[in-house]
Amino acid sequence: MVVDVRRNRIGEVMATTGGRLALRPPAGGREWEAFPCDVRPAIASDELRAKVTEVNDRSRRERGMA
């Protein structure tokens, strides 16, 4: 897991192509690209933040708020 510091998003590295990384959100979803210089390794608090965001988003969708 890495943090895309330009977008403030955590992602899993799926591939490296043409000097760019293909990243995917931990819970799945659309991939995006980032340059290696714009990412750093994720630490435990980054991963926890991503999980909390995922749970909150899912809760909002289930309640029809999204």
SEVEXFI-146466 format. One record per atom (N, C-alpha, C): residue in three letters; z, y, x. Coordinates in steps of 0.05 Angstrom, whole numbers, plus 5000, padded with zeros to 4 digits. Layout:
residues N
ALAZYX
...
This chain:
residues 66
MET500049765017
MET500050005000
MET500050255018
VAL498650455008
VAL498450705022
VAL498750935002
VAL499351175013
VAL499451414996
VAL497151585004
ASP495551664984
ASP493351854988
ASP494652134986
VAL495152255008
VAL496652505008
VAL495152744996
ARG492452724996
ARG490852944983
ARG491152934953
ARG491352694942
ARG491452664913
ARG494352594903
ASN496152554922
ASN498852474915
ASN498952224897
ARG497452024906
ARG497251774891
ARG497751544910
ILE498951334900
ILE499351084915
ILE497150894908
GLY496250744928
GLY494050554922
GLY494150314942
GLU492750104933
GLU492449874949
GLU489649894962
VAL489449834988
VAL486849855001
VAL485249604994
MET482949644981
MET481249424972
MET478949374992
ALA478049585005
ALA475749555024
ALA475549805041
THR474049765063
THR473349995080
THR470349995083
THR469150225076
THR466250245076
THR465450525087
GLY463850525107
GLY462750775116
GLY464850975125
GLY467050885136
GLY469151065145
GLY471051155123
ARG470751045099
ARG472551115077
ARG473950865067
LEU476250915054
LEU477850695043
LEU477350695012
ALA477050455001
ALA476950424972
ALA479850354964
LEU481050524947
LEU483750484938
LEU483850424909
ARG485850254901
ARG486150184872
ARG489150224865
PRO489750334842
PRO492550364834
PRO493950094833
PRO496550084839
PRO497949824840
PRO497749664814
ALA497649794791
ALA497549654766
ALA494749604756
GLY492749664773
GLY489949634766
GLY488849894756
GLY486349894752
GLY485050144742
GLY482650214760
ARG481750454757
ARG479450544772
ARG480050594802
GLU478250494818
GLU478450544847
GLU477650824853
TRP478650924875
TRP477651184886
TRP477451154916
GLU476151344928
GLU475651344957
GLU477351554971
ALA478251494995
ALA479751685011
ALA479051635041
PHE479251845056
PHE478851825085
PHE481351715097
PRO481151555118
PRO483551455131
PRO485551665140
CYS484551905148
CYS486252115157
CYS487952235134
ASP487152175109
ASP488552285086
ASP490552085073
VAL491051855087
VAL492951665076
VAL495151605096
ARG497351525086
ARG499551425103
ARG500751175091
PRO502051015106
PRO503250775095
PRO505350845074
ALA505450695052
ALA507350745031
ALA510150645040
ILE512250785033
ILE514950695037
ILE516050605011
ALA518450485011
ALA519650374987
ALA519850574964
SER520550824971
SER520851024949
SER518151094937
ASP516051084952
ASP513351134941
ASP512650914921
GLU513150664929
GLU512550434911
GLU514150444886
LEU516750524888
LEU518450544865
LEU517450764846
ARG516650994858
ARG515551214842
ARG513151124826
ALA511350964838
ALA508950864825
ALA509650684802
LYS511650514806
LYS512450324785
LYS513750474761
VAL515350674767
VAL516550834745
VAL514350984730
THR512451094744
THR510251234730
THR508651044712
GLU508150794722
GLU506750594706
GLU508350524681
VAL510950484683
VAL512550414660
VAL512650644640
ASN512950884650
ASN512951114632
ASN510251144617
ASP508051114632
ASP505351134619
ASP505050924598
ARG505850674604
ARG505550464585
ARG507250514560
SER509650614564
SER511350684541
SER510150894523
ARG508951104536
ARG507651314520
ARG505351204504
ARG503751024516
ARG501450914502
ARG502350744478
GLU504450584483
GLU505450414461
GLU506550574438
ARG507650814443
ARG508650984422
ARG506551174411
GLY504151154421
GLY501951314411
GLY502051604420
MET503251654443
MET503551924453
MET501551994474
ALA499851804482
ALA497951864503
ALA495151894492
